[in-house]
């Protein structure tokens, strides 16, 4: 794919800031998905690196089970990919990344509401 050393380092870097880079023959996308263990109240960040050309997408991600599985997602949407190609595949994966954050935010909101209810027993604070 004619990627230079800098591009390869970006794909496997430990610094996982979201990044988009356009090279002569490919685009590089690095981002993160998140998974949540609600019982342990533990959030885990999972790095994702993608190399995209006009005809192919390579997605590097550790297996995350059912919470985030790009390979399964792409297989399930293969008909859309046949029509939309690499751009469609990128949209599906990035949509799944966004959904991973939405699930965590919803859990945080629900948990903070439960905490407020427990602390204040649905009684507002007063100045007295």
N, C-alpha and C positions, 0 to 999 in steps of 0.2 A: 504494500500500500504506500510505499515510499514515505513513511513517517520519519521525521528526524528524531534525534535523541531527546530533544526538549519535549516534543509531543509525547513520546513514550513515557518520559518521566511524569508528565502531567496525568497520564492515564493511571499510573500506579502510585501517585503521590499520597502521602499521609495527610497532607494539608487538604482538607476536603471542602474547600469553598466551591460554591457553584461557579461554573465557568463554561463559556462557549468560545471556541476558537475555530476560525475558518482557515484551512490550509489550502494549498493548490489543488489537491486531489481529494480531500476529505474534510469533514467537520468533526471536531471533538467536543463532547458534552460531558461535563462531570457535575454531579449533583449528589444529593443524599435522599434516602427514604428513611422513614422512622417506623419502628414497631414499638408496641406498648405491651407490657405485662401488667394489667390492671391490679392483679392480686398483690404483686410486689411493689406497685407504683414505680415501675422502672421503665425508662425510655431508652431505647437503643437506636443509635444512628448507624445506617448502613450506606456505605459509599457505592455509587454507581458511576461507571464510566462507559461512554458510548463512542464508537467510531462510526461515522456515517459517510457513505459515498453515494453516488447517484443510484446504485443498484444493490447496495448491501448495508446492513446495520449489524454491528458487533456490539453486544451489551455485556459488560463485565460487572457481575454482581455476585456476592456470596448468596447461597441459598437462604431464603428467609421463611420457608414454609408457606403457609397459605396467606399470610398477611401481605406479602409482596412477592409475586412470582411473575416476572416479565415474560419468561418463556411460555408459561401456561396461558397468560393473557394474550400473547400474540397468536398462539395456536387457536385459541377460542375465537379470535377475530380474523382468522385467515382470509375469509371472503372479502372483508374490507381492505385488507392488505393487498390483495390481488388487484384491487382497483386503485388504491391510493399509494401503494409502494412504500418507500422508505419514510417519506414525510408522514404518512399515516401511522406507521410503526412508532415513530418518534412521538407523535401526539398521544398514542395509547400509553406508552411508557411514562411520559411526563404527566399524563392525567392520573396514572396510578401513584406516582410520587406525590402529587398534590392531594390525592385521596388519603394517603398515609398520614399526612399532616392534619387533614380535616378530622380524621378519626381521633387523633390525639387531642386536638383542640376541643372536640365535643366531650371527650372524657374529662378534660380539665374543667370545662364549664360545669358539667354535671357534678363533679367532685367538689368544686368550690361551692355550688349551691347546697349540696348535702352538708358540707362543713358549716356553712352559714346557718342552716336550719338547726344543726346540732348545737351550735354555740349560742344562738339567740332564741331558740325555741319559737321561731317565727314571731318574736316580739322585737319591734324596732328599738334601737338605742334611744334613750332620752337624756336630756341635759341634767336631770336631777340626780 
